[in-house]
Amino acid sequence: MLRRLSRLPSLQLARRFSAARCEVAIVGGGVIGASTALHLAASLGDGSKITVFEPDACYARASAPRSAGGIRQQFSLPVNVELSLYGIHFLKQRLRELCEGVDVDTDVQFKEHGYLLLSTPDGEAALRANNAVQHAAGADWVQLLDASELNTRFPWLSTEGLALGSFGTRNEGYFDPWALLQAMRKGAMAKGVRFVDQKVTGLRRPGSSIEAIQLADGTDVAVSTVVNAAGAFGGEVVAMCGDVTPLPVAPRKRCIFMFHVGQEVTSDGVPRPPDNTPLTIDASGVWFRSEGSRGRFLCGVSPKPEDDADCDADALDVIDHDLFEDIIWPALAERAPALEAIKLESSWAGLYEYNTLDQNGVVGWHPDVSNLLVATGFSGHGLQQAPGVGRAVAELLTSGGYQTLDLSILGYDRILRNEPVFERGIY
């Protein structure tokens, strides 16, 4: 059944949502929810049919502002490459076009410093296969570099144990996640979308569809369509529907550390990584990138599977410093000798929306709930894919199908069939 919104009647929402109704209720106002709201409002020409419910109005615990802010096309699945191709177009041009005529700052401070993925001989074949996929999708700026070429291009890098590197010479790097989130949010609001500072605590579903959402203040809001953009808590939103196919998405914790390097050159003459250091992912899984100027860097690593438990937002108050001391720092010193003498300056943690099936996003209609559209579970690459996912959700709602990029491979049906779609480029 096609679920078209283009001819829905315009309506006014009660300011306090007493006896309220909205046509499209987006649960979650992070980057996926804000992107969906912006793209949908632009498509409809009127955002008054759309309401976004976000309990964390200051985004103090939101995932995107606590992330490293990276964007890359270096994936193994064509759909993920293509999503990030639109992502970079969005950062450079489309966001500005969607916000034209309104007072919104669309400069997200994009630093086009690239991604540098490093592999040992064991990972060389996969890196070459991924590169072929990236070039076929149009990302021909991703170059493969052998150890000698790596040494020449990145004199601060130790290539011991490495067989190959993959470097995005353009259209990759990192940006300000907060700036992107605020630009999309303000752009959507300028088009009539309402953002409501309320937590959705329940879904009333007497039959095969959701009739109303229930808010923390006790208000029921009648709805026509619900978009689950709740990120790490997307699984909880689906569970509110009762006995339906569950969404295997749970919150996990990821820590980021900021450190300073005082020395510009080691005693052996190895330079400090420069201020335009790419986001470098070592074969160990440890990553680092420059942060501004004056020798500051961000770094992190995913915990071991046995240490990667589901958590809640309160877990963000506890930083795993052993992860830095025991795993990250030694890997940094081995890969970039100038990073042996560093000073840890700051650290924080953010929530990671972990899809336990295959660590890929889930986009599409729920098979058991006819008016529930899911867009969550992106497992660390939701920030860079938010523009493409928001556009895709808007297409499903207005046209009944994908018009630009077909995301069917990421649909809910694969969960129903227990058929994972694995992406090799998950870090």
C-alpha positions as CSV (number, residue, x, y, z in Angstrom):
1,M,0.0,0.0,0.0
2,L,1.4,3.4,-0.9
3,R,1.5,5.9,1.9
4,R,1.4,9.3,0.1
5,L,1.3,12.6,1.9
6,S,1.4,15.1,-0.9
7,R,-2.4,15.6,-0.8
8,L,-2.9,15.5,3.0
9,P,-5.0,18.4,4.3
10,S,-3.2,21.2,6.0
11,L,-3.8,21.3,9.8
12,Q,-2.9,23.3,12.8
13,L,-1.5,21.6,15.9
14,A,-2.6,22.7,19.4
15,R,0.3,24.5,21.0
16,R,0.2,22.3,24.1
17,F,-1.0,19.2,22.2
18,S,-4.2,19.0,24.2
19,A,-6.6,16.9,21.9
20,A,-3.9,17.2,19.3
21,R,-3.3,15.6,16.0
22,C,-0.4,15.5,13.5
23,E,0.0,13.8,10.2
24,V,3.6,12.9,10.5
25,A,5.1,12.3,13.9
26,I,8.9,11.9,13.9
27,V,10.2,10.3,17.1
28,G,13.6,11.7,17.6
29,G,15.0,15.1,16.6
30,G,18.7,14.1,16.1
31,V,20.4,14.2,12.7
32,I,18.1,11.5,11.1
33,G,14.9,13.1,12.4
34,A,16.0,16.6,11.5
35,S,17.1,15.6,8.0
36,T,13.8,13.8,7.5
37,A,11.8,16.8,8.6
38,L,13.8,19.2,6.4
39,H,13.6,17.0,3.2
40,L,9.9,16.2,3.8
41,A,9.0,19.8,4.4
42,A,10.8,20.8,1.2
43,S,9.1,18.1,-0.8
44,L,5.6,19.0,0.5
45,G,6.2,22.7,0.3
46,D,4.7,23.1,3.8
47,G,6.1,21.6,7.0
48,S,3.0,22.2,9.1
49,K,2.0,18.5,8.7
50,I,5.2,17.4,10.4
51,T,6.0,17.3,14.2
52,V,9.3,16.2,15.7
53,F,9.3,14.9,19.2
54,E,12.7,15.2,21.0
55,P,13.0,15.0,24.8
56,D,16.5,16.3,24.9
57,A,15.9,19.8,23.6
58,C,19.5,20.9,24.4
59,Y,20.9,17.8,22.7
60,A,23.1,17.3,25.8
61,R,23.1,13.5,25.3
62,A,22.6,13.4,21.5
63,S,24.9,11.1,19.6
64,A,25.9,13.4,16.7
65,P,27.4,16.3,18.7
66,R,29.5,13.8,20.7
67,S,30.9,12.1,17.6
68,A,34.1,12.7,15.6
69,G,32.1,14.2,12.8
70,G,33.5,12.2,9.9
71,I,32.3,11.6,6.4
72,R,33.8,9.1,4.0
73,Q,32.9,7.1,0.9
74,Q,35.2,4.3,1.9
75,F,32.7,1.5,2.4
76,S,32.3,-2.0,1.0
77,L,28.5,-1.9,0.1
78,P,27.5,0.3,-2.8
79,V,24.5,1.6,-0.9
80,N,26.7,3.0,1.8
81,V,29.1,4.6,-0.7
82,E,26.1,6.2,-2.5
83,L,24.6,7.5,0.8
84,S,27.8,9.2,1.6
85,L,28.1,10.6,-1.9
86,Y,24.8,12.4,-1.3
87,G,26.1,13.3,2.1
88,I,29.0,15.2,0.8
89,H,26.9,16.9,-1.8
90,F,24.5,17.9,1.0
91,L,27.3,19.4,3.1
92,K,28.8,21.3,0.1
93,Q,25.6,22.5,-1.7
94,R,22.2,20.9,-1.0
95,L,21.9,22.1,2.6
96,R,22.4,25.6,1.4
97,E,19.8,25.2,-1.3
98,L,17.2,23.7,1.0
99,C,17.7,26.6,3.4
100,E,17.7,29.3,0.8
101,G,15.7,32.4,1.7
102,V,15.8,31.7,5.5
103,D,18.1,32.9,8.2
104,V,20.1,29.7,8.7
105,D,23.9,29.3,8.9
106,T,24.7,26.4,6.6
107,D,28.5,26.4,7.1
108,V,29.3,23.2,8.9
109,Q,33.1,23.8,9.0
110,F,33.9,20.9,6.7
111,K,37.6,20.1,6.7
112,E,38.4,18.2,3.5
113,H,41.4,16.4,5.0
114,G,40.4,12.9,3.9
115,Y,40.2,9.5,5.5
116,L,43.2,7.2,5.6
117,L,42.5,3.5,6.1
118,L,45.5,1.3,6.8
119,S,45.8,-2.5,6.4
120,T,48.2,-5.3,7.1
121,P,48.8,-8.0,4.5
122,D,45.8,-9.9,5.9
123,G,43.4,-7.0,5.1
124,E,44.9,-6.0,1.7
125,A,42.5,-8.0,-0.5
126,A,39.5,-6.6,1.3
127,L,40.8,-3.0,0.9
128,R,41.4,-3.6,-2.8
129,A,37.9,-5.0,-3.2
130,N,36.3,-2.1,-1.3
131,N,38.2,0.3,-3.6
132,A,36.7,-1.3,-6.7
133,V,33.2,-0.8,-5.2
134,Q,33.9,2.8,-4.4
135,H,35.2,3.6,-7.9
136,A,32.3,1.8,-9.5
137,A,29.9,4.0,-7.4
138,G,31.7,7.2,-8.6
139,A,34.2,7.8,-5.7
140,D,37.2,7.6,-7.9
141,W,39.1,10.0,-5.7
142,V,39.9,7.2,-3.2
143,Q,43.5,6.1,-3.9
144,L,45.4,3.0,-2.9
145,L,48.9,3.6,-1.6
146,D,51.6,1.0,-1.0
147,A,54.0,1.4,1.9
148,S,56.5,3.5,0.0
149,E,53.8,5.8,-1.2
150,L,52.4,6.1,2.3
151,N,55.9,7.1,3.6
152,T,56.2,9.8,0.9
153,R,52.8,11.3,1.4
154,F,52.7,11.0,5.2
155,P,56.2,11.3,6.6
156,W,54.9,11.2,10.2
157,L,53.5,7.7,9.6
158,S,55.3,4.4,10.5
159,T,54.4,1.8,7.9
160,E,55.9,-1.1,9.8
161,G,53.6,-4.1,9.3
162,L,51.4,-2.3,6.7
163,A,50.7,-3.6,3.2
164,L,48.4,-0.9,1.9
165,G,46.6,2.3,2.6
166,S,43.4,3.8,1.2
167,F,43.2,7.6,1.1
168,G,40.3,9.8,0.1
169,T,42.0,12.7,-1.7
170,R,38.8,14.8,-1.6
171,N,35.2,14.7,-0.5
172,E,36.2,13.1,2.8
173,G,37.1,14.5,6.1
174,Y,35.3,15.8,9.1
175,F,33.0,18.7,10.1
176,D,31.0,20.2,13.0
177,P,28.1,17.8,13.8
178,W,26.4,20.4,16.0
179,A,26.4,22.9,13.1
180,L,24.8,20.4,10.8
181,L,22.2,19.4,13.3
182,Q,21.3,23.0,14.1
183,A,21.2,24.0,10.4
184,M,18.8,21.1,9.5
185,R,16.6,21.7,12.5
186,K,16.4,25.5,12.0
187,G,15.8,25.0,8.2
188,A,13.0,22.6,9.0
189,M,11.4,24.9,11.5
190,A,11.6,27.8,9.0
191,K,9.5,25.6,6.7
192,G,6.8,25.1,9.3
193,V,8.0,22.0,11.1
194,R,7.3,21.9,14.8
195,F,9.8,20.5,17.3
196,V,8.2,19.5,20.6
197,D,10.2,19.1,23.8
198,Q,8.5,15.9,24.8
199,K,9.4,12.2,25.2
200,V,7.3,9.7,23.4
201,T,6.5,7.1,26.1
202,G,4.0,4.9,24.3
203,L,2.3,4.0,21.0
204,R,-1.5,3.2,20.9
205,R,-2.0,0.5,18.4
206,P,-5.4,-1.2,18.6
207,G,-5.0,-2.9,15.3
208,S,-2.4,-3.1,12.5
209,S,-1.5,0.6,12.7
210,I,-0.6,3.2,15.3
211,E,-3.5,5.6,16.1
212,A,-1.8,7.8,18.6
213,I,1.5,8.5,20.3
214,Q,1.6,9.0,24.1
215,L,3.8,11.7,25.6
216,A,5.5,12.0,28.9
217,D,3.1,14.6,30.1
218,G,0.2,12.3,29.6
219,T,-1.0,13.8,26.3
220,D,-2.2,11.5,23.4
221,V,-1.5,12.8,19.9
222,A,-3.4,11.2,17.1
223,V,-1.2,10.4,14.1
224,S,-1.4,9.3,10.5
225,T,2.3,8.2,10.2
226,V,5.1,7.6,12.7
227,V,8.8,7.8,11.7
228,N,11.1,6.1,14.2
229,A,14.3,8.2,14.1
230,A,15.1,7.5,17.8
231,G,18.6,6.5,17.2
232,A,20.1,4.3,19.9
233,F,16.6,4.0,21.4
234,G,14.9,3.0,18.2
235,G,14.5,-0.6,19.4
236,E,12.5,0.7,22.4
237,V,10.2,2.6,20.2
238,V,9.3,-0.5,18.2
239,A,8.8,-2.4,21.4
240,M,6.1,0.1,22.3
241,C,4.0,-1.5,19.5
242,G,3.7,-4.7,21.5
243,D,4.0,-8.1,19.9
244,V,5.7,-7.2,16.6
245,T,9.0,-8.1,14.9
246,P,11.5,-6.4,17.1
247,L,14.2,-4.0,16.0
248,P,17.7,-5.3,16.9
249,V,19.0,-1.9,17.8
250,A,20.5,-1.0,21.2
251,P,22.5,1.8,22.8
252,R,26.3,1.1,23.2
253,K,28.9,3.5,24.5
254,R,31.8,4.9,22.5
255,C,34.5,7.1,24.1
256,I,36.5,9.9,22.5
257,F,39.7,11.3,23.8
258,M,41.4,14.6,23.0
259,F,45.2,14.9,23.5
260,H,47.9,17.4,22.8
261,V,51.4,16.8,21.2
262,G,53.9,19.4,22.2
263,Q,57.0,18.2,20.3
264,E,57.0,19.0,16.6
265,V,59.7,16.5,15.7
266,T,60.9,13.4,17.6
267,S,64.6,12.9,18.5
268,D,64.7,10.6,15.5
269,G,63.5,13.3,13.2
270,V,60.0,12.1,12.7
271,P,57.5,15.0,12.4
272,R,54.3,15.4,14.4
273,P,51.2,14.7,12.3
274,P,50.1,18.1,10.9
275,D,47.0,20.1,11.5
276,N,45.4,18.7,8.4
277,T,45.9,15.1,9.4
278,P,43.3,12.8,7.8
279,L,41.0,10.7,10.0
280,T,43.3,7.8,10.1
281,I,42.1,4.3,11.0
282,D,44.9,1.9,11.9
283,A,44.7,-1.8,11.2
284,S,44.3,-2.2,14.9
285,G,41.0,-0.3,14.8
286,V,42.4,2.7,16.6
287,W,41.6,6.0,14.9
288,F,42.8,9.5,15.3
289,R,42.5,12.9,13.5
290,S,43.7,16.4,14.0
291,E,41.4,18.8,15.9
292,G,41.9,22.4,15.0
293,S,45.5,23.6,15.3
294,R,48.4,23.6,17.7
295,G,48.9,19.9,17.9
296,R,45.6,18.7,19.2
297,F,44.0,15.5,18.1
298,L,41.0,13.3,18.7
299,C,41.2,9.5,19.0
300,G,39.2,6.4,19.9
301,V,38.5,2.7,19.3
302,S,35.6,0.4,19.6
303,P,35.7,-1.8,22.7
304,K,36.2,-5.5,22.4
305,P,33.0,-7.4,21.9
306,E,33.0,-8.9,25.3
307,D,33.3,-5.4,26.8
308,D,30.6,-3.8,24.5
309,A,27.5,-4.1,26.6
310,D,24.2,-2.4,26.0
311,C,23.9,0.7,28.2
312,D,21.7,3.7,29.0
313,A,22.4,7.5,28.9
314,D,23.7,7.4,32.4
315,A,26.7,5.3,31.2
316,L,28.0,8.4,29.4
317,D,29.1,9.8,32.7
318,V,31.8,7.1,33.0
319,I,34.8,7.3,30.6
320,D,36.8,4.1,30.0
321,H,40.3,5.5,30.5
322,D,41.8,2.0,30.5
323,L,40.8,1.9,26.9
324,F,43.0,4.8,26.2
325,E,45.9,3.7,28.4
326,D,46.0,0.0,27.3
327,I,44.9,0.1,23.7
328,I,44.8,3.5,22.1
329,W,48.0,5.1,23.3
330,P,50.2,2.2,22.4
331,A,48.7,1.9,19.0
332,L,49.2,5.7,18.4
333,A,52.8,5.5,19.4
334,E,53.4,2.6,17.1
335,R,51.8,4.1,14.1
336,A,52.9,7.7,14.5
337,P,56.1,7.9,16.6
338,A,55.5,11.6,17.5
339,L,52.4,10.5,19.3
340,E,54.3,8.6,22.0
341,A,54.7,11.8,24.1
342,I,51.3,13.2,24.5
343,K,49.1,14.8,27.1
344,L,45.5,13.8,27.5
345,E,43.4,16.9,27.8
346,S,39.7,15.9,27.6
347,S,37.4,12.9,27.1
348,W,33.7,12.2,26.7
349,A,31.3,9.4,25.7
350,G,28.4,9.2,23.3
351,L,25.7,6.7,22.4
352,Y,26.2,4.4,19.4
353,E,23.0,3.0,17.9
354,Y,24.2,-0.6,17.5
355,N,22.4,-2.9,15.1
356,T,23.1,-6.3,16.5
357,L,22.1,-8.1,13.3
358,D,24.7,-6.6,10.9
359,Q,25.7,-3.1,12.0
360,N,23.9,-1.4,9.1
361,G,21.0,1.1,9.1
362,V,17.4,0.0,8.9
363,V,15.2,2.1,6.6
364,G,11.7,1.2,5.6
365,W,8.2,0.3,6.7
366,H,7.7,-2.1,9.6
367,P,6.3,-5.4,8.3
368,D,3.7,-5.6,11.2
369,V,2.8,-2.0,11.7
370,S,1.4,-0.4,8.5
371,N,2.1,3.2,9.4
372,L,5.5,2.9,11.2
373,L,8.5,3.9,9.1
374,V,11.9,3.0,10.7
375,A,15.1,4.9,10.1
376,T,17.7,4.0,12.7
377,G,20.5,1.5,13.6
378,F,23.3,3.1,11.6
379,S,26.0,1.8,13.9
380,G,28.4,4.7,13.8
381,H,27.8,6.1,10.3
382,G,24.4,7.7,10.8
383,L,25.8,11.3,10.9
384,Q,27.2,11.1,7.4
385,Q,24.3,9.2,6.1
386,A,21.6,11.3,7.7
387,P,21.1,13.5,4.6
388,G,20.6,10.6,2.3
389,V,18.3,8.7,4.7
390,G,16.2,11.8,5.3
391,R,15.8,12.3,1.6
392,A,14.8,8.6,1.2
393,V,12.3,8.7,4.0
394,A,10.7,11.8,2.4
395,E,10.4,9.9,-0.9
396,L,8.7,6.9,0.7
397,L,6.2,9.3,2.4
398,T,5.5,11.5,-0.6
399,S,5.9,9.1,-3.6
400,G,5.4,5.7,-2.0
401,G,8.8,4.5,-3.2
402,Y,12.5,5.5,-3.6
403,Q,13.0,8.0,-6.4
404,T,16.8,8.7,-6.2
405,L,18.7,6.1,-4.2
406,D,17.2,2.7,-3.7
407,L,17.7,1.7,0.0
408,S,15.7,-1.5,-0.3
409,I,18.7,-3.5,0.8
410,L,18.5,-1.8,4.2
411,G,14.8,-2.6,4.6
412,Y,13.1,-4.2,7.6
413,D,12.5,-7.4,5.7
414,R,16.0,-8.6,6.2
415,I,15.4,-8.6,10.0
416,L,12.2,-10.6,9.5
417,R,14.2,-13.1,7.4
418,N,17.3,-13.0,9.6
419,E,19.4,-12.2,6.6
420,P,22.2,-9.8,7.6
421,V,23.8,-7.4,5.1
422,F,27.3,-7.0,6.3
423,E,29.4,-3.9,5.7
424,R,33.2,-4.4,6.1
425,G,33.9,-0.7,6.8
426,I,32.6,-0.6,10.4
427,Y,35.1,0.7,12.9
